[in-house]
C-alpha cells in the first residue's frame, strides 16, 4: 500500500496527469445533492471472529450507517478524535495508528449515540 501511495503522489505531481484527473472530477457545487445522498446512501460491514484451533466462528459483528457516506466518514473521524482526547494519559497507547479496537467501548458508545448501529454477538465462550 505504501508503494501505491508514493506512485499516486508522483503521478499527481506530473502536470498532464493532474490536469486529466481534475477534468474527471466534479466542478465546485455540482457534486451529488447532499439531501438526496442522506436518503439513498448507506453502508454495512459484517465481521466474523475465529479462535485459533476452532473451525466454527465464535463471534459475529455488524456495523451499519444510514445516510450520506461523507458524513459517516466525518463522524467516525470526529468521534475517534474525541475518544482519544478523553483518554487518560495512563490509557494512552502511544504514537502510531490506532484502530477502533484500541479505542475501546468508549468509541463504540459514542458511535451508537451518533446514530450508528454496532452489534456484536458472541456464540460461545472460548
ZIDA-V599100 format. One record per pair of residues at least 12 apart in sequence whose ideal C-beta (glycine too) atoms are under 7 Angstrom apart, sorted by sequence separation. I is the first residue (numbers start at 0). J is the second residue. D is the distance in Angstrom with one decimal. If there is no record, write none. Layout:
BEGIN
I,J,D  I,J,D
END
This chain:
BEGIN
47,59,5.8  46,60,4.5  83,97,6.8  45,61,5.2  43,61,6.8  44,62,4.8  43,63,4.0  82,102,4.9  85,105,6.6  42,63,6.7  41,63,7.0  42,64,5.3  41,64,6.5  79,102,6.2  82,105,5.2  41,65,4.5  82,106,4.5  40,66,6.5  42,68,6.0  40,67,5.3  79,106,6.4  82,109,6.1  40,68,5.1  78,106,6.5  81,109,6.6  37,66,5.0  42,71,6.3  37,67,4.8  36,67,3.9  78,109,4.4  78,110,5.8  33,67,6.3  78,113,6.1  74,113,5.2  64,115,5.2  62,115,6.8  63,116,4.5  62,117,5.4  61,118,4.9  60,118,6.8  60,119,4.6  58,119,6.3  59,120,4.9  58,120,6.6  58,121,5.0  57,121,6.7  58,122,6.4  57,122,5.5  56,122,6.5  57,123,6.1  57,125,5.3  53,125,7.0  50,125,4.6
END
